[in-house]
Amino acid sequence: MNTLALSGTVIGLEPIRYTPAGLSLLSFVLQHASEQIEAGLRRKVECEVNAVVLGNLASELAKQQISLGMAINVQGFLAKRSAKSTQLIMHVTHLTLIDSNI
């Protein structure tokens, strides 16, 4: 299974662009911070995750003017950035603003 759910703050955002197939594509960076329990101990976790949104959801986000500093919840999956890359990127399939739904 390949699923990922994170909450965080948008700290990087690129302008919407289009794939060669004509799909809308929106790239952003999500900064996450939380406290997790590992081996019975509390652990502070911080990370930055590169993410992309494709298709109708990307178009909706662009229209809703997603911006830097927004707090969001995302769900999706991990994949390689490209066929020749080993770097992972999150492909977002669901996105919710912390204060409202998109």
NUMARGU-736998 format. One record per residue: residue number from 1; x, y, z of N, C-alpha, C, O in turn. Coordinates in nm, 3 decimals, m for minus. Layout:
N
seq | n_u | n_v | n_w | ca_u | ca_v | ca_w | c_u | c_v | c_w | o_u | o_v | o_w
NUM | X | Y | Z | X | Y | Z | X | Y | Z | X | Y | Z
...
% end
This chain:
102
seq | n_u | n_v | n_w | ca_u | ca_v | ca_w | c_u | c_v | c_w | o_u | o_v | o_w
1 | 0.085 | m0.117 | 0.000 | 0.000 | 0.000 | 0.000 | 0.089 | 0.124 | 0.000 | 0.194 | 0.125 | 0.064
2 | 0.049 | 0.225 | m0.070 | 0.125 | 0.350 | m0.080 | 0.030 | 0.466 | m0.056 | m0.027 | 0.521 | m0.151
3 | 0.013 | 0.504 | 0.070 | m0.071 | 0.619 | 0.103 | 0.001 | 0.706 | 0.204 | 0.079 | 0.657 | 0.286
4 | m0.026 | 0.834 | 0.198 | 0.038 | 0.929 | 0.288 | m0.063 | 1.038 | 0.320 | m0.132 | 1.089 | 0.232
5 | m0.071 | 1.075 | 0.449 | m0.156 | 1.185 | 0.493 | m0.071 | 1.275 | 0.582 | m0.007 | 1.227 | 0.676
6 | m0.069 | 1.404 | 0.553 | 0.009 | 1.501 | 0.629 | m0.070 | 1.629 | 0.646 | m0.159 | 1.661 | 0.567
7 | m0.036 | 1.701 | 0.751 | m0.085 | 1.837 | 0.765 | 0.038 | 1.926 | 0.773 | 0.145 | 1.881 | 0.814
8 | 0.022 | 2.050 | 0.735 | 0.135 | 2.142 | 0.742 | 0.102 | 2.276 | 0.681 | m0.013 | 2.311 | 0.657
9 | 0.210 | 2.350 | 0.656 | 0.200 | 2.485 | 0.604 | 0.269 | 2.492 | 0.468 | 0.378 | 2.437 | 0.449
10 | 0.205 | 2.560 | 0.373 | 0.264 | 2.578 | 0.240 | 0.379 | 2.679 | 0.253 | 0.357 | 2.795 | 0.289
11 | 0.503 | 2.633 | 0.223 | 0.618 | 2.724 | 0.234 | 0.684 | 2.750 | 0.099 | 0.776 | 2.831 | 0.090
12 | 0.639 | 2.684 | m0.004 | 0.688 | 2.707 | m0.140 | 0.575 | 2.680 | m0.237 | 0.500 | 2.584 | m0.219
13 | 0.563 | 2.761 | m0.339 | 0.452 | 2.746 | m0.434 | 0.496 | 2.796 | m0.571 | 0.542 | 2.909 | m0.585
14 | 0.482 | 2.710 | m0.672 | 0.515 | 2.747 | m0.810 | 0.388 | 2.785 | m0.884 | 0.279 | 2.739 | m0.848
15 | 0.399 | 2.868 | m0.986 | 0.280 | 2.900 | m1.067 | 0.225 | 2.774 | m1.134 | 0.300 | 2.681 | m1.164
16 | 0.095 | 2.772 | m1.158 | 0.034 | 2.658 | m1.225 | 0.094 | 2.644 | m1.365 | 0.119 | 2.744 | m1.433
17 | 0.116 | 2.521 | m1.406 | 0.165 | 2.494 | m1.541 | 0.088 | 2.375 | m1.597 | 0.001 | 2.320 | m1.529
18 | 0.120 | 2.334 | m1.718 | 0.043 | 2.229 | m1.784 | 0.136 | 2.122 | m1.838 | 0.243 | 2.152 | m1.891
19 | 0.095 | 1.996 | m1.825 | 0.172 | 1.884 | m1.877 | 0.158 | 1.882 | m2.028 | 0.070 | 1.948 | m2.083
20 | 0.244 | 1.805 | m2.098 | 0.227 | 1.792 | m2.244 | 0.088 | 1.739 | m2.283 | 0.040 | 1.764 | m2.394
21 | 0.024 | 1.664 | m2.193 | m0.110 | 1.612 | m2.221 | m0.219 | 1.714 | m2.191 | m0.337 | 1.687 | m2.212
22 | m0.180 | 1.833 | m2.140 | m0.276 | 1.939 | m2.114 | m0.334 | 1.940 | m1.973 | m0.425 | 2.017 | m1.945
23 | m0.284 | 1.855 | m1.884 | m0.332 | 1.854 | m1.745 | m0.271 | 1.968 | m1.666 | m0.153 | 1.999 | m1.680
24 | m0.353 | 2.031 | m1.582 | m0.302 | 2.134 | m1.492 | m0.211 | 2.068 | m1.389 | m0.238 | 1.957 | m1.344
25 | m0.102 | 2.137 | m1.353 | m0.008 | 2.085 | m1.255 | 0.035 | 2.198 | m1.162 | 0.082 | 2.302 | m1.207
26 | 0.019 | 2.175 | m1.033 | 0.057 | 2.274 | m0.932 | 0.156 | 2.209 | m0.838 | 0.127 | 2.104 | m0.780
27 | 0.274 | 2.269 | m0.820 | 0.379 | 2.217 | m0.731 | 0.391 | 2.307 | m0.610 | 0.383 | 2.430 | m0.621
28 | 0.410 | 2.245 | m0.494 | 0.432 | 2.323 | m0.372 | 0.516 | 2.243 | m0.273 | 0.537 | 2.123 | m0.291
29 | 0.563 | 2.310 | m0.170 | 0.638 | 2.246 | m0.062 | 0.557 | 2.261 | 0.065 | 0.512 | 2.370 | 0.099
30 | 0.539 | 2.149 | 0.136 | 0.463 | 2.146 | 0.260 | 0.559 | 2.126 | 0.376 | 0.639 | 2.031 | 0.377
31 | 0.552 | 2.214 | 0.475 | 0.633 | 2.201 | 0.596 | 0.546 | 2.141 | 0.705 | 0.440 | 2.195 | 0.738
32 | 0.592 | 2.029 | 0.762 | 0.515 | 1.957 | 0.865 | 0.593 | 1.956 | 0.995 | 0.716 | 1.942 | 0.995
33 | 0.523 | 1.971 | 1.108 | 0.583 | 1.957 | 1.241 | 0.480 | 1.892 | 1.332 | 0.364 | 1.933 | 1.336
34 | 0.523 | 1.790 | 1.406 | 0.434 | 1.721 | 1.499 | 0.516 | 1.649 | 1.604 | 0.639 | 1.648 | 1.601
35 | 0.444 | 1.588 | 1.697 | 0.508 | 1.504 | 1.798 | 0.450 | 1.365 | 1.783 | 0.328 | 1.348 | 1.781
36 | 0.537 | 1.265 | 1.772 | 0.495 | 1.127 | 1.751 | 0.550 | 1.040 | 1.864 | 0.646 | 1.078 | 1.932
37 | 0.488 | 0.925 | 1.884 | 0.536 | 0.828 | 1.982 | 0.611 | 0.719 | 1.905 | 0.556 | 0.657 | 1.814
38 | 0.736 | 0.696 | 1.943 | 0.818 | 0.593 | 1.881 | 0.890 | 0.516 | 1.992 | 0.960 | 0.575 | 2.073
39 | 0.871 | 0.385 | 1.994 | 0.932 | 0.299 | 2.096 | 0.898 | 0.348 | 2.236 | 0.979 | 0.341 | 2.328
40 | 0.774 | 0.398 | 2.252 | 0.728 | 0.444 | 2.381 | 0.776 | 0.581 | 2.422 | 0.745 | 0.627 | 2.532
41 | 0.851 | 0.648 | 2.338 | 0.905 | 0.780 | 2.369 | 0.847 | 0.885 | 2.274 | 0.818 | 0.856 | 2.158
42 | 0.832 | 1.007 | 2.326 | 0.786 | 1.117 | 2.241 | 0.902 | 1.163 | 2.153 | 1.016 | 1.172 | 2.197
43 | 0.868 | 1.191 | 2.028 | 0.969 | 1.237 | 1.934 | 0.914 | 1.353 | 1.855 | 0.804 | 1.344 | 1.800
44 | 0.989 | 1.463 | 1.848 | 0.949 | 1.578 | 1.767 | 0.989 | 1.549 | 1.622 | 1.103 | 1.512 | 1.594
45 | 0.894 | 1.566 | 1.531 | 0.917 | 1.537 | 1.390 | 0.896 | 1.664 | 1.309 | 0.793 | 1.730 | 1.322
46 | 0.992 | 1.697 | 1.227 | 0.981 | 1.810 | 1.134 | 1.032 | 1.767 | 0.998 | 1.134 | 1.698 | 0.989
47 | 0.963 | 1.806 | 0.892 | 1.009 | 1.774 | 0.757 | 0.947 | 1.869 | 0.656 | 0.847 | 1.937 | 0.684
48 | 1.008 | 1.873 | 0.540 | 0.954 | 1.946 | 0.426 | 0.932 | 1.844 | 0.315 | 1.021 | 1.765 | 0.284
49 | 0.814 | 1.847 | 0.255 | 0.777 | 1.750 | 0.154 | 0.741 | 1.823 | 0.025 | 0.656 | 1.912 | 0.024
50 | 0.807 | 1.785 | m0.085 | 0.770 | 1.836 | m0.217 | 0.644 | 1.765 | m0.262 | 0.633 | 1.643 | m0.248
51 | 0.549 | 1.841 | m0.317 | 0.421 | 1.783 | m0.356 | 0.374 | 1.840 | m0.489 | 0.409 | 1.951 | m0.526
52 | 0.294 | 1.760 | m0.560 | 0.230 | 1.805 | m0.684 | 0.082 | 1.768 | m0.680 | 0.043 | 1.668 | m0.620
53 | 0.003 | 1.851 | m0.746 | m0.140 | 1.826 | m0.763 | m0.167 | 1.835 | m0.913 | m0.122 | 1.928 | m0.978
54 | m0.240 | 1.737 | m0.967 | m0.269 | 1.733 | m1.110 | m0.418 | 1.743 | m1.138 | m0.501 | 1.711 | m1.052
55 | m0.451 | 1.788 | m1.257 | m0.588 | 1.785 | m1.305 | m0.680 | 1.890 | m1.245 | m0.638 | 2.002 | m1.216
56 | m0.806 | 1.851 | m1.226 | m0.910 | 1.944 | m1.178 | m0.877 | 2.003 | m1.042 | m0.903 | 2.121 | m1.018
57 | m0.819 | 1.922 | m0.953 | m0.785 | 1.972 | m0.819 | m0.682 | 2.084 | m0.830 | m0.691 | 2.183 | m0.757
58 | m0.585 | 2.071 | m0.918 | m0.485 | 2.177 | m0.937 | m0.551 | 2.304 | m0.989 | m0.518 | 2.413 | m0.943
59 | m0.643 | 2.291 | m1.083 | m0.714 | 2.408 | m1.136 | m0.796 | 2.476 | m1.027 | m0.798 | 2.599 | m1.018
60 | m0.865 | 2.397 | m0.945 | m0.946 | 2.453 | m0.836 | m0.858 | 2.528 | m0.736 | m0.893 | 2.637 | m0.690
61 | m0.743 | 2.469 | m0.702 | m0.653 | 2.534 | m0.607 | m0.601 | 2.666 | m0.661 | m0.590 | 2.763 | m0.587
62 | m0.569 | 2.670 | m0.789 | m0.521 | 2.793 | m0.851 | m0.630 | 2.901 | m0.846 | m0.602 | 3.017 | m0.819
63 | m0.755 | 2.860 | m0.872 | m0.867 | 2.955 | m0.867 | m0.893 | 3.003 | m0.725 | m0.927 | 3.120 | m0.704
64 | m0.877 | 2.914 | m0.628 | m0.900 | 2.949 | m0.487 | m0.782 | 3.029 | m0.430 | m0.786 | 3.073 | m0.316
65 | m0.680 | 3.045 | m0.511 | m0.561 | 3.122 | m0.475 | m0.492 | 3.067 | m0.351 | m0.471 | 3.137 | m0.252
66 | m0.456 | 2.938 | m0.359 | m0.373 | 2.880 | m0.254 | m0.248 | 2.966 | m0.244 | m0.194 | 3.010 | m0.346
67 | m0.202 | 2.991 | m0.123 | m0.089 | 3.083 | m0.108 | 0.007 | 3.037 | 0.002 | m0.024 | 2.948 | 0.081
68 | 0.121 | 3.101 | 0.004 | 0.220 | 3.072 | 0.106 | 0.162 | 3.099 | 0.244 | 0.087 | 3.194 | 0.263
69 | 0.196 | 3.014 | 0.338 | 0.149 | 3.031 | 0.476 | 0.018 | 2.963 | 0.507 | m0.021 | 2.957 | 0.624
70 | m0.053 | 2.911 | 0.406 | m0.180 | 2.842 | 0.430 | m0.156 | 2.710 | 0.501 | m0.063 | 2.636 | 0.468
71 | m0.240 | 2.680 | 0.598 | m0.236 | 2.551 | 0.668 | m0.331 | 2.455 | 0.597 | m0.447 | 2.488 | 0.574
72 | m0.280 | 2.336 | 0.561 | m0.359 | 2.241 | 0.483 | m0.339 | 2.099 | 0.535 | m0.240 | 2.068 | 0.601
73 | m0.435 | 2.014 | 0.502 | m0.425 | 1.869 | 0.519 | m0.422 | 1.811 | 0.379 | m0.500 | 1.851 | 0.293
74 | m0.332 | 1.715 | 0.356 | m0.324 | 1.652 | 0.224 | m0.323 | 1.500 | 0.239 | m0.276 | 1.446 | 0.339
75 | m0.374 | 1.434 | 0.137 | m0.368 | 1.289 | 0.127 | m0.323 | 1.256 | m0.014 | m0.357 | 1.327 | m0.109
76 | m0.247 | 1.149 | m0.029 | m0.202 | 1.110 | m0.160 | m0.107 | 0.992 | m0.153 | m0.120 | 0.905 | m0.066
77 | m0.011 | 0.989 | m0.245 | 0.083 | 0.878 | m0.253 | 0.221 | 0.930 | m0.291 | 0.235 | 1.043 | m0.340
78 | 0.324 | 0.848 | m0.269 | 0.461 | 0.884 | m0.304 | 0.501 | 0.818 | m0.435 | 0.461 | 0.705 | m0.463
79 | 0.579 | 0.890 | m0.515 | 0.633 | 0.836 | m0.640 | 0.766 | 0.904 | m0.668 | 0.797 | 1.008 | m0.609
80 | 0.845 | 0.844 | m0.758 | 0.970 | 0.907 | m0.798 | 0.939 | 1.035 | m0.875 | 0.840 | 1.043 | m0.947
81 | 1.026 | 1.135 | m0.858 | 1.007 | 1.263 | m0.927 | 1.001 | 1.243 | m1.079 | 0.922 | 1.308 | m1.147
82 | 1.085 | 1.154 | m1.130 | 1.086 | 1.123 | m1.273 | 1.138 | 0.981 | m1.290 | 1.182 | 0.918 | m1.194
83 | 1.134 | 0.931 | m1.411 | 1.177 | 0.794 | m1.438 | 1.323 | 0.771 | m1.401 | 1.361 | 0.660 | m1.361
84 | 1.406 | 0.873 | m1.414 | 1.549 | 0.857 | m1.387 | 1.590 | 0.905 | m1.248 | 1.709 | 0.900 | m1.215
85 | 1.497 | 0.951 | m1.168 | 1.527 | 1.008 | m1.037 | 1.498 | 0.907 | m0.926 | 1.412 | 0.821 | m0.940
86 | 1.571 | 0.919 | m0.815 | 1.539 | 0.840 | m0.696 | 1.471 | 0.927 | m0.592 | 1.429 | 0.877 | m0.487
87 | 1.460 | 1.056 | m0.618 | 1.397 | 1.150 | m0.525 | 1.245 | 1.129 | m0.525 | 1.183 | 1.114 | m0.630
88 | 1.187 | 1.129 | m0.404 | 1.043 | 1.109 | m0.391 | 0.968 | 1.241 | m0.390 | 1.019 | 1.344 | m0.346
89 | 0.845 | 1.236 | m0.440 | 0.755 | 1.350 | m0.438 | 0.615 | 1.299 | m0.404 | 0.577 | 1.189 | m0.445
90 | 0.541 | 1.377 | m0.329 | 0.405 | 1.339 | m0.294 | 0.308 | 1.385 | m0.402 | 0.309 | 1.502 | m0.442
91 | 0.226 | 1.294 | m0.450 | 0.119 | 1.326 | m0.544 | m0.009 | 1.339 | m0.463 | m0.059 | 1.241 | m0.409
92 | m0.062 | 1.459 | m0.455 | m0.179 | 1.488 | m0.372 | m0.306 | 1.454 | m0.448 | m0.326 | 1.497 | m0.562
93 | m0.392 | 1.375 | m0.383 | m0.522 | 1.339 | m0.443 | m0.639 | 1.406 | m0.370 | m0.747 | 1.420 | m0.428
94 | m0.618 | 1.448 | m0.246 | m0.719 | 1.520 | m0.167 | m0.649 | 1.629 | m0.088 | m0.542 | 1.606 | m0.031
95 | m0.707 | 1.746 | m0.085 | m0.651 | 1.858 | m0.011 | m0.762 | 1.933 | 0.058 | m0.865 | 1.963 | m0.002
96 | m0.741 | 1.963 | 0.185 | m0.838 | 2.040 | 0.263 | m0.766 | 2.153 | 0.332 | m0.665 | 2.131 | 0.398
97 | m0.818 | 2.274 | 0.317 | m0.765 | 2.385 | 0.396 | m0.804 | 2.358 | 0.540 | m0.912 | 2.303 | 0.565
98 | m0.721 | 2.395 | 0.634 | m0.751 | 2.369 | 0.775 | m0.884 | 2.434 | 0.815 | m0.957 | 2.377 | 0.896
99 | m0.917 | 2.552 | 0.760 | m1.040 | 2.622 | 0.798 | m1.157 | 2.600 | 0.704 | m1.269 | 2.638 | 0.736
100 | m1.134 | 2.537 | 0.586 | m1.245 | 2.516 | 0.492 | m1.209 | 2.405 | 0.396 | m1.095 | 2.358 | 0.395
101 | m1.305 | 2.363 | 0.314 | m1.283 | 2.255 | 0.217 | m1.267 | 2.310 | 0.077 | m1.330 | 2.409 | 0.039
102 | m1.182 | 2.244 | 0.001 | m1.171 | 2.272 | m0.143 | m1.207 | 2.144 | m0.216 | m1.206 | 2.141 | m0.339
% end
